[in-house]
Amino acid sequence: MPLLLELATVLAVAHAGDTPVARATAAYAGLRVYFYNGTSGFLKSCGQTGGAGSAADRFNCACETDVGPHCRNCYRWWHAVGMQTLIALDRVGAGGSFHSEVINMLDLLQQHSPYTARAYPSWVYADDYLWYVNMWLDAYSWVGGREKLFEARETFEMIWSMASDEPCGGLVWMWPDDDPRKNAITVLEAIKAAARLAFFGERGVPSYRSRALRLWEWFEDVGLVSIDTHGLVLDSVNGSAKQAYCCNATSAEIGRQGRRSTVEGEMCSPRGRTTWSYNQGMLLGVVVELAELTGDVSYLRLGVRVLNSVVTNMVRHEDGCLREPVDLRIPSSQCDSGHDPSSSAGGDLFNFKTVFMNEVPRFVVAARKANVLSSQEVLNAVRLVDQTANAAWRSRSEPPFPTTDVCNEFVHTHTPGVAPKFTWDFAPPDGLTCMDARTQLAALATFAADAALSSDVFVRSARLQKSN
C-alpha cells in the first residue's frame, strides 16, 4: 500500500472510535509505514538487521540472495510471531484490505525467509526455526493450503533430526553445539508443533503424538514450572556454556541407544529464577494443544495456575500492565545490526509480550469451555490484557517522534495524528528509547488479544455470570 494511502487509513481509524480493533489497525498501519519492506517481505529493525547486507544506512537491510531466493540477512525469528499476530487480528475482523495484505505478506515470506528446510542451514538456533513451524501451522488452519502444512512438517523434521536429544530428553536450542543446552521455550515450541501436526493427521516416525507427549514428559520431569517462582515457568536448565549438558536417561538407556555408556552430565534441573512472559504464554498455548490431543483437561488446569500467577505476580502495580522481570536502560544512541538497544537484557526482550498475547485468548476460551476457569479468573485475564492495552495506547508516540528514540528512521515526519509507535514496556520514555518493529508488534498483539477477548462468547458469558 502506498505511504499516503497508509496514512489516510490511520486517519480514518482515528475517527472510527477508540476500540481494540481500531487501536490494532492503527498499530498495523504503523508497522507497514515505518518497518515493512514490501519487496522482500521482511520487517526492519535497526537493532537486529539495520545496515546488514550492504544496506545504504543503519535502519534498512539489503536482502542478498546467496542461496536461491532466501534472504539470510534480513529475517529474524520474531517475524514469524508477528505473522501469527496478523492472522489472529484477521480472525477478529480487521476488515478492509487487511486479509489480502496479510496473504501477500505470507507469500513473500514463503519466498524469501531462510527459516525453512528448503534452505538447509549449516547451523541453527532450533527455537528460531520452530517459530516458523508454528506460524505455518497457524496459516494452514487459517486459510488452508497443503503447501503450508508441508512447509511446517519438513522444517520440523529437519530441526528434530538436529536438535532432538534422545534418550536424554528435550531438544537442544543450538546445533551443532559442543556443549548442548536446553531451555523451556525451544521444548514448548516443539511440543506445540508436534501436537498440531498430529491433530492435522500428519504421520511421522516416531508419531507426532508420541513426540509431543515425550517432550512434555521431559518438561515436567525437570521442574520448569516452579513453586519457588509462584508456579511460573522458568527459562532454562543446568549451567552455562561449557557446563550445560544434562541428561534424564539412565546409563543403561543410553547404552541401548548406542550412545555414551555413561551419563556425562547432571540430571536436568532448572537454572536461575527468571520468568519471561513468553515462556508463560507458550505454556498456555501448549496445554491447549495437549488437552485437545488427549482429551485430558488436567493440562488446562496447569495453565489456569500459571495464568493466575501471571495476573498476580507479573503486572506493574501502578497500571496493571504486563511486565517483564527486568528493567532496560539503553546505553547509547547506536542502533544497527551490531548494536541492539535491547541487548543488555538479552536481545529478545522486545518480543516477549507478543508471544504471550498471541496465546492468551485461545487459552481463555478453551479453559472456559472446559469449565476449569472460573468467571472471576476469566475477568482477571481479560483485565490483564485490557490494562496492558490501555497502557500501550496511553504511552503511544505520534509524529514528530522524540529525539530520544534511537531507532527512529523518520526524523522529518511531522504530520500529527498519523501512525503511532510504541515503547517496549508500554510506558512513556525515560531517557533513551527504541521504538521499532518488535515493539510495534508487541502493541499490535496486545490490541489483537484485547479485541479477541472482547468479542468472545465465553468471555461475555463470564462477565454476565459475574454481574448476576
C-alpha positions as CSV (number, residue, x, y, z in Angstrom):
1,M,0.0,0.0,0.0
2,P,1.5,3.4,-0.9
3,L,2.6,5.6,2.0
4,L,-0.1,8.3,1.6
5,L,-2.8,5.7,1.4
6,E,-1.5,4.0,4.6
7,L,-1.5,7.3,6.4
8,A,-5.0,8.1,5.2
9,T,-6.1,4.7,6.6
10,V,-4.7,5.6,10.0
11,L,-6.6,9.0,9.9
12,A,-9.8,7.2,9.1
13,V,-9.2,4.8,12.0
14,A,-8.7,7.7,14.3
15,H,-12.2,8.9,13.6
16,A,-13.7,5.4,13.9
17,G,-13.6,5.3,17.7
18,D,-11.2,4.0,20.4
19,T,-11.9,0.3,20.2
20,P,-9.4,-2.6,20.4
21,V,-9.7,-3.2,16.6
22,A,-9.2,0.5,15.8
23,R,-6.1,0.5,18.0
24,A,-4.8,-2.6,16.3
25,T,-5.5,-1.2,12.9
26,A,-3.6,1.9,13.8
27,A,-0.6,-0.1,15.1
28,Y,-0.7,-2.3,11.9
29,A,-0.6,0.8,9.7
30,G,2.5,2.0,11.7
31,L,4.1,-1.4,11.1
32,R,3.5,-1.1,7.4
33,V,4.6,2.6,7.1
34,Y,7.7,2.5,9.3
35,F,9.0,-1.0,9.3
36,Y,7.9,-3.2,6.4
37,N,9.9,-3.9,3.3
38,G,7.3,-4.8,0.7
39,T,9.8,-6.0,-1.8
40,S,11.4,-8.9,0.1
41,G,8.7,-9.2,2.8
42,F,10.7,-8.6,6.0
43,L,10.2,-6.3,9.0
44,K,13.1,-3.9,9.6
45,S,14.7,-3.4,13.0
46,C,17.8,-1.3,13.2
47,G,18.9,-3.1,16.3
48,Q,19.0,-6.5,14.6
49,T,19.0,-6.1,10.8
50,G,19.9,-2.4,10.3
51,G,22.8,-1.9,7.9
52,A,23.0,-5.6,7.1
53,G,23.6,-7.0,3.6
54,S,25.3,-3.9,2.4
55,A,22.4,-1.7,3.1
56,A,22.9,2.1,2.5
57,D,22.1,3.1,6.1
58,R,21.8,1.8,9.6
59,F,18.0,1.5,9.5
60,N,17.5,-0.6,6.4
61,C,18.6,-4.1,5.3
62,A,19.6,-5.4,1.9
63,C,18.2,-8.8,1.0
64,E,21.0,-10.8,-0.5
65,T,20.2,-14.0,-2.5
66,D,23.3,-16.0,-2.0
67,V,21.4,-19.3,-1.7
68,G,18.5,-19.2,-4.1
69,P,15.8,-16.7,-3.1
70,H,16.4,-16.9,0.6
71,C,17.2,-13.6,2.4
72,R,19.6,-14.6,5.2
73,N,20.4,-11.1,6.5
74,C,17.0,-9.5,7.0
75,Y,14.7,-12.1,8.6
76,R,14.5,-12.9,12.3
77,W,12.5,-15.3,14.4
78,W,10.1,-12.7,15.6
79,H,8.8,-12.0,12.1
80,A,7.0,-15.4,12.3
81,V,5.5,-14.4,15.7
82,G,4.3,-11.1,14.1
83,M,2.6,-13.0,11.3
84,Q,0.7,-15.1,13.9
85,T,-0.5,-11.8,15.4
86,L,-1.7,-10.6,12.0
87,I,-3.5,-13.9,11.4
88,A,-5.2,-13.6,14.8
89,L,-6.2,-10.0,14.0
90,D,-7.8,-11.1,10.8
91,R,-9.9,-13.6,12.7
92,V,-11.4,-10.9,14.8
93,G,-12.4,-8.8,11.8
94,A,-9.8,-6.2,10.9
95,G,-11.8,-5.6,7.7
96,G,-11.0,-3.7,4.5
97,S,-8.0,-4.9,2.5
98,F,-6.3,-6.4,5.6
99,H,-6.9,-10.0,4.7
100,S,-5.4,-9.7,1.2
101,E,-2.4,-7.8,2.6
102,V,-1.6,-10.5,5.1
103,I,-1.9,-13.1,2.4
104,N,0.6,-11.2,0.3
105,M,3.0,-10.9,3.3
106,L,2.8,-14.6,3.8
107,D,3.6,-15.2,0.1
108,L,6.6,-13.0,0.3
109,L,7.7,-14.7,3.5
110,Q,7.5,-18.1,1.9
111,Q,9.6,-16.9,-1.0
112,H,12.4,-15.2,1.0
113,S,12.5,-16.4,4.6
114,P,15.6,-18.6,5.3
115,Y,13.9,-20.3,8.2
116,T,12.9,-23.3,6.1
117,A,14.1,-26.8,5.3
118,R,14.4,-25.6,1.7
119,A,17.4,-23.5,2.7
120,Y,19.1,-26.2,4.7
121,P,21.5,-24.4,7.1
122,S,24.9,-25.4,8.4
123,W,23.9,-24.4,11.9
124,V,20.7,-23.4,13.6
125,Y,19.1,-21.9,16.6
126,A,16.4,-24.5,16.9
127,D,13.8,-22.2,18.5
128,D,14.1,-19.7,15.7
129,Y,13.0,-22.3,13.1
130,L,10.3,-23.7,15.4
131,W,8.6,-20.2,15.5
132,Y,8.2,-20.5,11.7
133,V,6.9,-24.1,12.0
134,N,4.1,-22.9,14.3
135,M,3.4,-19.9,12.2
136,W,2.9,-22.1,9.1
137,L,0.6,-24.3,11.1
138,D,-1.4,-21.2,12.1
139,A,-1.5,-20.1,8.5
140,Y,-2.7,-23.6,7.4
141,S,-5.6,-23.5,10.0
142,W,-6.5,-20.0,8.9
143,V,-6.7,-20.3,5.1
144,G,-5.7,-23.9,4.3
145,G,-3.2,-24.8,1.6
146,R,-1.3,-28.1,1.8
147,E,2.0,-26.3,0.9
148,K,1.8,-24.6,4.3
149,L,1.4,-27.9,6.1
150,F,4.2,-29.4,4.1
151,E,6.5,-26.4,4.9
152,A,5.8,-26.8,8.6
153,R,6.3,-30.6,8.6
154,E,9.5,-30.6,6.7
155,T,11.1,-27.8,8.7
156,F,10.0,-29.5,12.0
157,E,11.6,-32.8,10.8
158,M,14.8,-31.0,9.9
159,I,15.0,-29.4,13.4
160,W,14.1,-32.7,15.1
161,S,16.9,-34.5,13.3
162,M,19.4,-31.9,14.5
163,A,18.2,-30.9,18.0
164,S,16.4,-33.9,19.5
165,D,18.4,-35.4,22.4
166,E,17.2,-38.9,22.8
167,P,17.1,-40.8,25.1
168,C,18.2,-38.0,27.4
169,G,15.1,-36.0,26.6
170,G,14.3,-32.5,25.4
171,L,15.8,-30.5,22.5
172,V,19.0,-28.5,22.4
173,W,18.4,-24.9,21.3
174,M,21.6,-24.6,19.2
175,W,23.0,-27.1,16.7
176,P,25.8,-28.1,16.3
177,D,26.9,-27.3,19.9
178,D,29.9,-28.8,21.7
179,D,28.0,-28.3,24.9
180,P,24.3,-28.9,24.3
181,R,22.0,-26.5,26.1
182,K,18.3,-26.9,26.7
183,N,15.6,-24.4,27.6
184,A,11.9,-24.0,28.1
185,I,10.9,-22.1,25.0
186,T,12.5,-24.5,22.5
187,V,10.8,-27.5,24.0
188,L,7.5,-25.8,24.4
189,E,7.5,-24.7,20.7
190,A,8.3,-28.2,19.6
191,I,5.6,-29.7,21.8
192,K,3.0,-27.3,20.3
193,A,4.2,-28.0,16.7
194,A,4.2,-31.8,17.2
195,A,0.7,-31.8,18.8
196,R,-0.7,-29.7,16.0
197,L,0.9,-31.9,13.3
198,A,-0.7,-34.9,15.0
199,F,-4.0,-33.1,15.1
200,F,-3.9,-32.3,11.4
201,G,-3.4,-36.0,10.7
202,E,0.3,-35.9,9.7
203,R,2.2,-39.1,10.1
204,G,5.8,-39.3,11.3
205,V,8.2,-41.8,12.8
206,P,8.0,-41.6,15.7
207,S,4.5,-40.3,15.6
208,Y,3.9,-36.7,16.2
209,R,1.6,-37.5,19.1
210,S,4.3,-39.6,20.8
211,R,6.9,-36.9,20.3
212,A,4.7,-34.2,21.8
213,L,4.0,-36.3,24.9
214,R,7.6,-37.4,25.3
215,L,8.8,-33.8,25.2
216,W,6.1,-32.8,27.7
217,E,7.3,-35.7,30.0
218,W,10.8,-34.2,29.9
219,F,9.5,-30.7,30.5
220,E,7.5,-31.8,33.6
221,D,10.4,-34.0,34.8
222,V,12.9,-31.2,35.0
223,G,10.7,-28.9,37.0
224,L,10.5,-25.9,34.8
225,V,7.1,-24.9,36.3
226,S,8.5,-24.0,39.7
227,I,6.7,-23.5,43.1
228,D,9.7,-21.3,44.0
229,T,8.6,-18.7,41.5
230,H,4.9,-18.8,42.3
231,G,4.2,-21.5,39.8
232,L,5.6,-19.6,36.8
233,V,7.6,-21.2,34.0
234,L,11.4,-20.9,34.3
235,D,13.7,-20.2,31.4
236,S,16.4,-22.9,31.1
237,V,18.2,-25.8,32.7
238,N,21.6,-26.6,34.2
239,G,24.6,-24.3,33.9
240,S,26.0,-22.0,31.3
241,A,28.0,-22.7,28.2
242,K,30.7,-25.4,28.7
243,Q,28.8,-26.6,31.8
244,A,25.4,-27.1,30.5
245,Y,24.9,-30.7,29.3
246,C,22.2,-32.6,31.2
247,C,20.5,-35.9,30.7
248,N,17.4,-37.5,32.2
249,A,18.2,-41.0,30.9
250,T,20.0,-43.8,32.7
251,S,23.3,-45.2,31.6
252,A,21.5,-48.4,30.5
253,E,19.0,-46.4,28.4
254,I,21.8,-44.6,26.7
255,G,23.7,-47.8,26.0
256,R,20.7,-49.3,24.4
257,Q,20.6,-46.3,22.0
258,G,24.2,-46.8,21.0
259,R,25.1,-43.6,22.8
260,R,27.5,-42.8,25.6
261,S,27.9,-45.7,28.0
262,T,27.8,-43.4,31.0
263,V,25.9,-40.2,31.7
264,E,28.4,-37.4,31.4
265,G,26.2,-34.6,32.6
266,E,23.9,-34.0,35.5
267,M,20.2,-34.7,35.6
268,C,18.4,-31.8,34.1
269,S,17.1,-29.2,36.6
270,P,16.1,-25.6,36.4
271,R,18.7,-22.9,36.3
272,G,18.0,-19.4,37.6
273,R,14.7,-17.9,38.5
274,T,13.9,-15.7,35.5
275,T,10.3,-15.8,34.4
276,W,9.9,-14.2,31.0
277,S,6.3,-13.6,29.8
278,Y,6.9,-15.5,26.5
279,N,7.6,-18.7,28.4
280,Q,4.3,-18.3,30.3
281,G,2.5,-17.6,27.0
282,M,3.9,-20.7,25.3
283,L,2.9,-22.9,28.2
284,L,-0.7,-21.6,27.8
285,G,-0.6,-22.4,24.1
286,V,0.9,-25.9,24.7
287,V,-1.6,-27.0,27.2
288,V,-4.5,-26.1,24.9
289,E,-2.9,-28.4,22.2
290,L,-2.2,-31.3,24.6
291,A,-5.8,-31.1,26.0
292,E,-7.2,-31.2,22.5
293,L,-4.8,-34.0,21.5
294,T,-5.5,-36.2,24.6
295,G,-8.9,-35.1,25.9
296,D,-7.2,-34.6,29.3
297,V,-8.3,-31.3,30.9
298,S,-5.6,-31.5,33.6
299,Y,-3.3,-29.8,31.1
300,L,-5.7,-26.8,31.1
301,R,-5.8,-26.8,34.9
302,L,-2.0,-26.3,34.9
303,G,-2.4,-23.4,32.5
304,V,-5.0,-21.9,34.8
305,R,-2.5,-21.9,37.7
306,V,0.2,-20.3,35.5
307,L,-2.2,-17.6,34.2
308,N,-3.4,-16.8,37.7
309,S,0.2,-16.4,38.8
310,V,0.9,-14.1,35.9
311,V,-2.1,-12.0,36.9
312,T,-0.8,-11.8,40.5
313,N,3.0,-11.6,40.0
314,M,3.8,-10.2,36.6
315,V,2.0,-6.8,36.5
316,R,3.0,-3.2,37.2
317,H,1.3,-2.1,40.4
318,E,0.6,1.4,39.1
319,D,-1.4,0.4,36.0
320,G,-1.9,-3.4,35.8
321,C,0.3,-3.7,32.7
322,L,2.1,-7.0,32.0
323,R,5.7,-6.5,32.9
324,E,9.0,-8.4,32.4
325,P,11.2,-9.3,35.3
326,V,13.9,-6.8,34.3
327,D,14.4,-3.1,33.6
328,L,16.2,-1.9,30.5
329,R,18.4,1.1,30.1
330,I,19.6,1.8,26.5
331,P,23.3,2.7,26.9
332,S,23.9,4.7,23.7
333,S,22.3,6.1,20.5
334,Q,23.9,3.5,18.3
335,C,21.3,1.3,16.6
336,D,22.4,-1.1,13.9
337,S,22.9,-4.8,13.3
338,G,25.9,-4.7,15.7
339,H,24.2,-2.6,18.3
340,D,20.8,-3.8,19.5
341,P,19.3,-1.4,22.1
342,S,17.7,-4.4,23.9
343,S,21.0,-6.4,24.1
344,S,21.7,-5.6,27.7
345,A,18.6,-7.7,28.6
346,G,19.4,-10.5,26.2
347,G,18.3,-9.1,22.8
348,D,14.9,-10.7,22.6
349,L,13.2,-8.7,25.4
350,F,11.1,-6.6,22.9
351,N,9.4,-9.7,21.6
352,F,8.2,-11.4,24.7
353,K,4.8,-9.7,25.1
354,T,3.9,-10.5,21.5
355,V,4.2,-14.2,22.2
356,F,2.2,-14.0,25.4
357,M,-0.6,-12.0,23.9
358,N,-0.8,-14.3,20.9
359,E,-1.5,-17.3,23.1
360,V,-3.8,-15.9,25.9
361,P,-7.2,-15.6,24.0
362,R,-7.3,-19.2,22.8
363,F,-6.3,-20.5,26.2
364,V,-9.0,-18.5,28.0
365,V,-11.6,-19.7,25.5
366,A,-10.5,-23.4,25.8
367,A,-10.3,-23.3,29.6
368,R,-13.6,-21.6,30.0
369,K,-15.2,-24.1,27.6
370,A,-13.8,-27.0,29.6
371,N,-15.2,-25.4,32.9
372,V,-11.7,-25.2,34.5
373,L,-11.6,-21.4,34.5
374,S,-14.0,-19.6,36.8
375,S,-15.9,-16.4,35.8
376,Q,-13.6,-14.4,38.1
377,E,-10.5,-15.9,36.6
378,V,-11.8,-15.1,33.1
379,L,-12.4,-11.5,34.2
380,N,-8.9,-11.3,35.8
381,A,-7.3,-12.4,32.5
382,V,-9.4,-10.0,30.5
383,R,-8.4,-7.2,32.8
384,L,-4.7,-8.0,32.4
385,V,-5.0,-7.8,28.7
386,D,-7.2,-4.7,28.7
387,Q,-5.0,-2.8,31.2
388,T,-1.9,-3.7,29.2
389,A,-3.6,-2.5,26.0
390,N,-4.6,0.8,27.8
391,A,-1.1,1.3,29.0
392,A,0.2,0.8,25.4
393,W,-2.3,3.2,23.9
394,R,-1.8,5.9,26.6
395,S,2.0,5.9,26.1
396,R,1.9,5.7,22.3
397,S,4.1,8.2,20.4
398,E,2.9,10.1,17.4
399,P,4.9,12.3,15.0
400,P,7.1,14.2,15.5
401,F,8.8,11.3,17.2
402,P,11.1,12.1,20.2
403,T,14.8,12.6,19.5
404,T,15.5,10.1,22.3
405,D,14.2,7.3,20.0
406,V,17.5,5.9,18.8
407,C,15.6,3.6,16.4
408,N,13.7,6.4,14.6
409,E,14.4,6.5,10.8
410,F,11.8,9.2,10.3
411,V,13.1,12.3,11.9
412,H,11.5,14.6,9.3
413,T,7.9,13.1,9.7
414,H,6.0,15.9,11.4
415,T,2.4,15.2,10.4
416,P,0.3,14.9,13.6
417,G,-2.3,12.2,14.1
418,V,-0.8,9.6,11.9
419,A,0.5,6.1,12.6
420,P,1.7,5.7,16.2
421,K,4.8,3.9,17.6
422,F,5.1,2.2,21.0
423,T,7.8,1.6,23.6
424,W,8.8,-1.9,24.7
425,D,7.3,-1.6,28.2
426,F,4.3,0.5,27.2
427,A,5.4,3.4,29.4
428,P,6.5,6.9,28.4
429,P,10.2,7.0,27.5
430,D,12.5,7.7,30.4
431,G,15.8,8.6,28.8
432,L,16.9,6.9,25.5
433,T,14.3,4.5,24.0
434,C,13.9,2.3,20.9
435,M,10.6,2.0,19.1
436,D,11.0,-0.5,16.3
437,A,9.2,-3.3,14.5
438,R,9.4,-5.5,17.6
439,T,7.8,-3.1,20.0
440,Q,5.2,-2.3,17.3
441,L,4.3,-6.0,17.1
442,A,4.0,-6.2,20.9
443,A,1.4,-3.4,20.9
444,L,-0.4,-4.9,17.9
445,A,-0.5,-8.3,19.6
446,T,-1.9,-6.8,22.8
447,F,-4.6,-4.9,20.9
448,A,-5.5,-8.0,18.9
449,A,-5.8,-10.1,22.1
450,D,-8.0,-7.4,23.6
451,A,-10.2,-7.5,20.5
452,A,-10.4,-11.3,20.7
453,L,-11.3,-11.4,24.3
454,S,-13.8,-8.5,24.0
455,S,-15.7,-10.4,21.3
456,D,-15.6,-14.0,22.6
457,V,-18.9,-15.5,23.7
458,F,-17.3,-17.4,26.6
459,V,-15.8,-14.2,28.0
460,R,-19.1,-12.3,27.6
461,S,-20.9,-15.1,29.4
462,A,-18.4,-14.9,32.3
463,R,-19.0,-11.2,32.6
464,L,-22.7,-11.8,32.7
465,Q,-22.5,-14.6,35.4
466,K,-20.2,-12.4,37.5
467,S,-22.6,-9.5,37.4
468,N,-25.7,-11.6,38.4
